[in-house]
Amino acid sequence: MAYVVTENCIKCKYTDCVDVCPVDCFHEGPNFLVIDPGECIDCTLCVAECPANAIFAEDDVPVDQRQFIALNAELAKQWKVIVEKKAAPADADEWRDVKDKLRLLER
């Protein structure tokens, strides 16, 4: 069972989670991060590090966020691995708890 990055990461893209990942399973897009389910070892370290509370175990992804399971798998194949923490976007805190951000996802 892999972990999944959900909607709350869109336009926040904090990378604290990347810094603690022992297997480099995070991939970076323009305004979102995803987890490669084939690389994730279910260590749970990323969950506590996410300031946006956007990471869930696959079985615990909220019902309204279930589409992010497939989206993480799809985009992990397209985006490059990120292995080091970067500065968050300047407006990340403003976007943290905004709902319905899927339309803002940049591929």
ChimeraX attribute file (.defattr): number of C-alpha atoms within 10 A of each C-alpha:
attribute: neighborCount
match mode: 1-to-1
recipient: residues
	/A:1	11
	/A:2	18
	/A:3	26
	/A:4	29
	/A:5	28
	/A:6	27
	/A:7	28
	/A:8	23
	/A:9	28
	/A:10	28
	/A:11	25
	/A:12	25
	/A:13	28
	/A:14	24
	/A:15	24
	/A:16	19
	/A:17	22
	/A:18	26
	/A:19	17
	/A:20	19
	/A:21	18
	/A:22	13
	/A:23	12
	/A:24	17
	/A:25	20
	/A:26	27
	/A:27	21
	/A:28	20
	/A:29	19
	/A:30	12
	/A:31	18
	/A:32	23
	/A:33	30
	/A:34	29
	/A:35	27
	/A:36	25
	/A:37	21
	/A:38	11
	/A:39	13
	/A:40	19
	/A:41	15
	/A:42	13
	/A:43	13
	/A:44	17
	/A:45	14
	/A:46	23
	/A:47	20
	/A:48	13
	/A:49	17
	/A:50	18
	/A:51	18
	/A:52	21
	/A:53	17
	/A:54	21
	/A:55	25
	/A:56	18
	/A:57	16
	/A:58	17
	/A:59	13
	/A:60	12
	/A:61	19
	/A:62	13
	/A:63	8
	/A:64	9
	/A:65	15
	/A:66	15
	/A:67	13
	/A:68	19
	/A:69	23
	/A:70	12
	/A:71	15
	/A:72	21
	/A:73	16
	/A:74	15
	/A:75	19
	/A:76	23
	/A:77	12
	/A:78	12
	/A:79	17
	/A:80	12
	/A:81	19
	/A:82	18
	/A:83	19
	/A:84	14
	/A:85	13
	/A:86	13
	/A:87	10
	/A:88	15
	/A:89	14
	/A:90	8
	/A:91	10
	/A:92	18
	/A:93	16
	/A:94	11
	/A:95	17
	/A:96	20
	/A:97	16
	/A:98	14
	/A:99	10
	/A:100	10
	/A:101	14
	/A:102	15
	/A:103	8
	/A:104	12
	/A:105	14
	/A:106	11
	/A:107	10
